[in-house]
Amino acid sequence: MAGCFARYRYRALFMLIMVVLFAPAIAGASLLQGNKPFLASSINNSQPFTGQEILLTYTLYFKDIAPKIAREIPPSFQGLWAKECGSERFIKSVPATVQGEHFRSAVIKQFRLVPIQSGKITVSGYSMLCTLPQNDVGIDGKELPDSSVGITAPTITISARTLPLPVPKQYSGAVGIFSLSLMADRSKLNIGEPLSLKLTLTGTGSLLTLELPDVQLPESFRKNHPEKAINLLKSSGTTSAGSITSTSLAWPQSKGDFQIPAVTLVVFNPDTQQFSTLHSKSLAIQVNAAAQKATGGEEKSRNTPSEKKGSDHTLFSTMAIALLLLSSGALIVWIRKKQLTDVKKMVAEEAGSQSPETTASARTMKQQLLALLAEAGIKSPGGMTRMELQNALREINLPDNTRSELPEVLDSLDKILYSHSEAKESRIPDRIKAKVNALLRSLKKAG
């Protein structure tokens, strides 16, 4: 009897140990009541290093018909960098067994986490409100409305470990297994031409949170701010796998042979728990002087028939424009000469055989003066104000007394022409006639 009792005691102890060991794998099963769904929380690494990426997964277990998720409350991520993984529009479910019962399970939410501090970190608070369809019907034979049920995921505990000491000064947070490369789109170019440089880190690890180093360029190179692009593999079910690329453009400003030094990056390998330094290859760049424009003879020898035709057409257009301008100028000169001729003809008709000094018409006197001013180089003197006329008189060679008397005489003639008296001609004073004759002689002499 004692041996039999001992066997039962050891068997009970063994079952207790198995329950304790496998309890985390079925966390959330205690929430199951009848056919109600429940949530399970899991993590691929509960003891990561600080800066190491891990994957948190929330799985929904249900029976029969999948519940409809009406509302979600996100978890709390204190002490963690977190980014939700892209989920599919339609969640697939697969058969699953929990404590001997058959369910269907579906991964409904995943987060990539990176501890930013060491020690115990808890992730809790993820919950949802679901609606479940009723298979039964009421007393009146109508279908019963959907029932609502709230579900909360179990808390996850993470024990983040500190990085082994000493941590290199150049370390910038890269945790994983990587390789580094530096490439340029060409090795020879001219001054001022763009040079594209790509620094690429490839591997598995914390691609989403690490910082790439800068590419060191010669002093004579100008460059823009680099652009970063991350390309992750969709097949990666745990930590991020893929590449991160930093692309920048540089413009050399002087001629010569230059060396772009190798880029270095310090990374931490969580498998070996050691730091290592990655090195890219250095780049040799040859910069030549800017290309010179071809001379006229070389351009002429390289011209194609179509280019020659275009050149001939341009030359013909230029000549046509020049001829048009010359014709316009000649027409303007002819018009001015004709106006002067008409004025002189009109003066001669009014004066008859008399000399200009004996002319008695106020209008004729004024037109004689304006005609001589136009011949002296003043354009449209009759349309000028007195101030404009005085400024124009300073630019031609006239005596001072002539320059000062001419505006006064023109004002006197205008008063006679625009007065209301009918006998205008008889009202011209002799002194004005004398002044007009003196001005005419002075203008002819100056002209």
C-alpha positions in Angstrom: 0.0 0.0 0.0 2.9 2.4 0.8 4.4 1.8 -2.6 1.1 2.4 -4.3 0.6 5.6 -2.3 4.1 6.8 -3.3 3.3 6.2 -7.0 0.2 8.3 -6.8 2.1 11.0 -4.9 4.8 11.2 -7.6 2.2 11.2 -10.4 0.3 14.2 -8.8 3.6 16.1 -8.4 4.5 15.4 -12.1 1.1 16.7 -13.2 1.5 19.9 -11.1 5.0 20.5 -12.7 3.5 20.1 -16.2 0.7 22.5 -15.5 3.1 25.2 -14.2 5.5 24.7 -17.2 2.8 24.9 -19.9 0.6 27.6 -18.2 2.0 30.5 -20.4 1.2 28.7 -23.6 -2.6 28.6 -22.8 -2.8 32.0 -21.0 -6.3 33.3 -21.4 -8.0 29.9 -21.4 -9.4 30.6 -17.9 -11.5 33.3 -19.5 -13.4 30.8 -21.5 -16.9 30.2 -20.3 -18.9 27.9 -22.5 -18.6 29.0 -26.1 -17.3 32.5 -25.4 -14.0 33.5 -27.2 -10.8 34.4 -25.4 -7.5 36.1 -26.1 -4.0 34.7 -25.7 -0.7 36.7 -25.6 2.7 35.4 -26.7 6.1 36.8 -27.3 9.0 35.3 -29.3 11.7 36.4 -26.7 10.9 37.3 -23.1 14.6 38.1 -22.3 15.9 40.4 -25.0 18.8 42.8 -24.8 18.2 46.6 -24.7 17.7 47.6 -28.3 16.9 44.1 -29.5 13.7 43.7 -31.5 11.0 41.2 -30.4 7.6 40.3 -31.7 4.4 40.4 -29.6 1.3 38.5 -30.9 -2.3 38.5 -29.8 -4.4 35.4 -30.9 -8.1 35.1 -30.7 -9.6 31.6 -29.9 -13.3 30.9 -30.6 -15.7 28.1 -31.5 -18.2 27.8 -34.3 -18.7 31.2 -35.9 -16.0 33.9 -35.6 -17.0 36.9 -33.5 -17.2 40.4 -34.9 -14.8 42.8 -33.3 -16.7 46.0 -32.6 -14.1 48.0 -30.6 -10.4 47.7 -29.5 -8.3 49.3 -26.8 -4.6 49.2 -27.5 -2.1 48.0 -24.9 0.3 50.1 -22.9 4.0 50.2 -24.1 5.9 52.0 -21.3 9.6 51.5 -21.7 9.2 50.1 -25.2 9.5 51.4 -28.8 6.5 49.8 -30.6 5.2 49.6 -34.1 2.2 47.6 -35.3 2.7 45.1 -38.1 0.6 45.4 -41.1 -2.4 43.1 -40.9 -4.4 41.6 -43.7 -8.0 42.7 -44.4 -9.4 39.3 -43.8 -8.1 37.4 -40.8 -7.5 33.7 -41.5 -8.4 31.1 -38.8 -6.9 27.6 -38.3 -7.9 24.7 -36.0 -6.3 24.6 -32.5 -6.6 22.5 -29.4 -6.4 24.0 -25.9 -6.7 21.7 -22.8 -8.2 19.0 -24.9 -10.9 21.2 -26.4 -11.1 22.1 -30.1 -11.1 25.7 -31.2 -10.3 27.9 -34.1 -7.5 30.5 -33.7 -6.7 33.7 -35.6 -3.8 36.1 -35.1 -5.5 39.5 -34.9 -2.7 41.8 -33.8 1.1 41.9 -33.9 3.6 44.5 -32.6 7.3 44.8 -33.1 8.8 46.0 -29.8 12.3 47.2 -28.9 13.2 47.7 -25.2 14.6 51.2 -24.6 15.5 50.4 -20.9 16.5 47.4 -19.0 14.6 45.6 -16.2 11.0 44.3 -15.9 8.6 45.7 -18.5 4.9 44.7 -18.6 2.6 45.0 -21.6 -1.1 45.0 -20.6 -4.4 46.5 -21.4 -5.2 45.1 -24.8 -9.0 44.4 -24.9 -11.8 44.3 -27.3 -15.6 44.2 -27.5 -17.0 41.4 -29.7 -20.5 40.5 -30.8 -21.6 36.9 -31.1 -24.5 35.6 -33.2 -27.3 33.7 -31.4 -28.1 30.3 -32.9 -31.3 30.0 -30.9 -34.7 31.6 -31.7 -37.1 33.3 -29.3 -40.5 32.2 -28.2 -42.0 34.2 -31.1 -39.8 32.3 -33.6 -37.6 35.3 -34.4 -33.8 35.2 -34.3 -32.3 36.5 -31.1 -30.1 39.6 -31.4 -26.3 39.3 -31.2 -24.8 39.2 -27.8 -21.8 41.4 -26.8 -18.8 40.1 -24.8 -15.7 41.9 -23.6 -12.3 40.2 -23.9 -9.0 41.2 -22.3 -5.6 39.7 -23.2 -3.3 38.4 -20.5 -0.4 40.6 -19.4 3.0 39.9 -20.9 6.2 40.4 -18.8 9.5 41.2 -20.5 12.9 41.0 -18.7 15.2 43.3 -20.7 18.9 42.7 -20.3 21.6 45.4 -20.3 24.3 45.2 -23.0 27.6 43.8 -21.9 30.2 46.3 -20.9 32.2 48.1 -22.1 29.9 49.5 -24.8 31.9 51.1 -27.7 31.5 54.9 -28.1 30.6 54.5 -31.8 27.7 52.2 -31.0 24.4 53.6 -32.3 21.8 50.9 -31.3 22.2 48.3 -34.1 21.3 44.9 -32.7 21.3 41.9 -35.0 23.3 40.2 -37.8 24.1 42.6 -40.6 26.4 43.4 -43.5 27.3 46.9 -44.8 28.0 48.2 -48.3 28.7 51.6 -50.0 28.2 52.1 -53.7 28.4 55.0 -56.2 26.6 55.3 -59.5 29.9 56.1 -61.3 33.6 56.6 -60.6 34.3 59.3 -63.2 32.5 62.6 -63.7 32.9 66.3 -64.4 32.9 69.2 -62.1 29.4 70.1 -61.0 27.8 66.8 -62.1 25.8 64.8 -59.5 27.2 61.7 -57.8 24.7 59.3 -56.2 25.9 57.4 -53.1 24.0 54.5 -51.5 24.9 53.2 -48.1 23.0 49.9 -47.5 22.7 47.8 -44.3 21.3 44.2 -44.9 20.4 41.5 -42.4 18.1 40.6 -39.5 17.5 42.7 -36.4 16.5 46.2 -35.3 16.3 47.7 -38.8 13.5 50.0 -37.7 15.3 51.8 -34.9 19.0 51.9 -35.7 20.9 54.9 -37.1 23.1 54.7 -40.1 26.4 56.6 -40.1 27.2 59.5 -42.4 29.3 59.2 -45.5 32.4 61.3 -45.2 33.1 63.3 -48.4 36.1 65.5 -49.5 35.9 69.1 -48.6 35.3 70.2 -52.2 32.2 68.1 -52.4 28.7 69.5 -51.7 25.9 67.1 -50.7 22.2 67.1 -49.8 20.5 65.6 -46.8 20.3 61.7 -47.3 17.0 60.0 -47.8 16.3 56.7 -45.9 14.3 53.8 -47.2 13.5 50.5 -45.4 12.6 47.3 -47.3 11.4 44.5 -45.1 10.8 40.9 -46.2 7.2 39.9 -46.0 8.1 36.3 -45.1 9.8 37.4 -41.9 7.6 36.0 -39.1 9.8 37.1 -36.1 12.2 40.0 -36.1 12.6 42.4 -39.0 14.7 41.1 -42.0 15.6 43.1 -45.1 17.6 46.2 -45.7 17.8 49.9 -44.9 19.4 52.3 -47.5 20.6 55.8 -47.2 20.8 57.7 -50.5 22.5 61.0 -50.9 23.7 63.2 -53.9 27.0 64.9 -54.0 28.5 67.5 -56.4 32.3 67.9 -56.8 33.5 71.5 -57.1 37.2 70.9 -58.1 39.2 68.7 -60.4 41.3 65.8 -59.1 41.4 62.2 -57.9 39.5 61.8 -54.6 39.0 59.0 -52.1 35.7 58.5 -50.2 36.7 56.6 -47.1 35.1 53.4 -45.9 32.1 53.6 -43.6 32.1 51.8 -40.3 29.2 50.7 -38.1 29.4 49.1 -34.6 26.7 46.4 -34.1 25.8 44.0 -31.3 25.2 40.3 -32.1 22.6 38.9 -29.6 23.6 35.3 -30.5 27.3 35.7 -29.6 26.6 38.6 -27.2 29.6 40.5 -28.6 30.1 43.8 -30.4 31.7 43.9 -33.8 32.6 46.6 -36.4 31.3 46.5 -39.9 33.3 48.1 -42.7 32.3 49.0 -46.3 34.7 49.5 -49.2 36.2 52.8 -49.9 35.5 54.5 -53.3 37.9 56.2 -55.7 36.3 59.1 -57.6 38.0 60.9 -60.6 36.7 64.4 -61.3 37.5 66.1 -64.6 37.2 69.7 -65.7 33.8 70.8 -67.0 33.1 70.1 -70.6 33.9 73.1 -72.9 31.4 74.3 -75.5 32.4 73.6 -79.1 33.8 76.4 -81.3 31.8 77.9 -84.2 33.8 75.9 -86.8 33.3 72.6 -84.9 29.7 73.2 -84.5 29.4 74.0 -88.2 31.1 70.8 -89.1 28.9 68.8 -86.9 25.6 70.4 -88.0 23.2 67.9 -89.6 21.1 68.9 -92.6 18.1 69.5 -90.4 20.2 71.8 -88.2 21.5 73.7 -91.2 18.0 74.1 -92.5 17.0 75.5 -89.1 20.0 77.8 -89.1 19.1 79.1 -92.5 15.5 79.7 -91.5 16.7 81.6 -88.4 19.0 83.8 -90.6 16.2 84.5 -93.1 13.9 85.5 -90.2 16.6 87.9 -88.8 17.2 89.5 -92.2 13.4 90.0 -92.7 13.1 91.7 -89.3 16.0 93.9 -90.0 14.5 94.9 -93.4 11.2 95.6 -91.7 12.8 97.9 -89.2 14.8 99.8 -91.9 11.6 100.3 -93.9 9.8 101.6 -90.8 12.6 104.0 -90.1 12.6 105.2 -93.7 8.9 105.7 -93.6 9.1 107.8 -90.4 11.8 110.0 -91.9 9.7 110.5 -95.1 6.6 111.4 -93.0 8.6 114.0 -91.0 10.0 115.5 -94.2 6.6 115.7 -95.8 5.2 117.4 -92.7 8.0 120.0 -92.9 7.4 120.5 -96.6 3.7 121.0 -96.1 4.4 123.6 -93.4 6.8 125.4 -95.6 4.3 125.3 -98.5 1.5 126.6 -96.4 3.8 129.4 -95.2 4.8 130.3 -98.7 1.2 130.4 -99.9 0.2 132.8 -97.1 3.3 134.9 -97.4 3.3 135.0 -101.2 6.5 136.6 -102.5 7.2 138.3 -99.1 10.1 137.3 -96.9 9.4 135.5 -93.6 10.3 138.7 -91.7 7.3 140.6 -93.2 4.7 137.8 -92.6 1.8 139.2 -90.6 -0.2 136.0 -89.8 0.1 134.8 -86.1 -0.6 131.2 -87.1 2.1 131.4 -89.8 4.6 132.8 -87.4 4.0 130.1 -84.9 4.3 127.3 -87.6 7.5 128.8 -88.9 9.0 128.8 -85.4 7.9 125.2 -84.7 9.1 124.0 -88.1 12.6 125.4 -87.5 12.6 123.8 -84.0 11.8 120.4 -85.5 14.6 120.8 -88.1 17.0 121.7 -85.2 16.2 118.3 -83.6 13.3 118.8 -81.2 10.7 116.2 -81.9 7.0 117.5 -81.9 7.7 120.9 -80.3 4.1 121.9 -80.7 2.9 119.2 -78.4 5.3 120.0 -75.6 4.6 121.9 -72.4 6.6 125.0 -71.7 8.8 123.1 -69.2 9.4 120.3 -71.7 10.2 122.9 -74.4 12.7 124.7 -72.2 14.5 121.5 -71.3 14.6 120.6 -75.0 16.0 124.0 -75.9 19.0 123.5 -73.6 20.1 120.5 -75.7 20.5 122.5 -78.9 23.0 125.2 -79.7 21.1 128.5 -79.2 22.1 131.9 -77.7 20.8 132.5 -74.2 18.5 135.4 -75.3 16.9 133.3 -78.0 16.4 130.4 -75.5 14.7 132.7 -73.0 12.6 134.7 -75.5 11.2 131.8 -77.6 8.7 130.6 -75.0 7.5 134.1 -74.3 6.9 134.8 -78.0 5.0 131.5 -78.4 2.8 132.5 -75.5 2.0 135.9 -77.1 1.1 134.2 -80.4 -1.2 131.8 -78.6 -3.0 134.7 -76.9 -3.6 136.3 -80.3 -4.7 133.0 -81.9 -7.1 132.0 -79.1 -8.6 135.5 -78.3 -12.3 136.2 -79.0 -11.6 139.2 -81.3 -12.5 138.9 -84.9 -9.7 141.2 -86.2 -6.9 139.1 -84.9 -4.3 140.0 -87.6 -4.6 143.7 -87.0 -3.9 143.2 -83.3 -0.3 141.8 -83.7 2.1 144.4 -82.2 5.1 145.4 -84.1 7.4 144.4 -81.2 6.1 140.8 -81.5 6.7 140.8 -85.2 10.2 142.0 -84.6 10.9 139.4 -82.1 9.5 136.6 -84.3 11.8 137.8 -87.2 14.8 137.9 -84.9 14.0 134.3 -83.6 13.6 133.0 -87.1 17.0 134.3 -88.1 18.6 132.9 -85.0 17.0 129.5 -85.4 18.1 129.4 -89.1 21.6 130.3 -88.1 21.7 127.7 -85.4 20.2 125.0 -87.7 
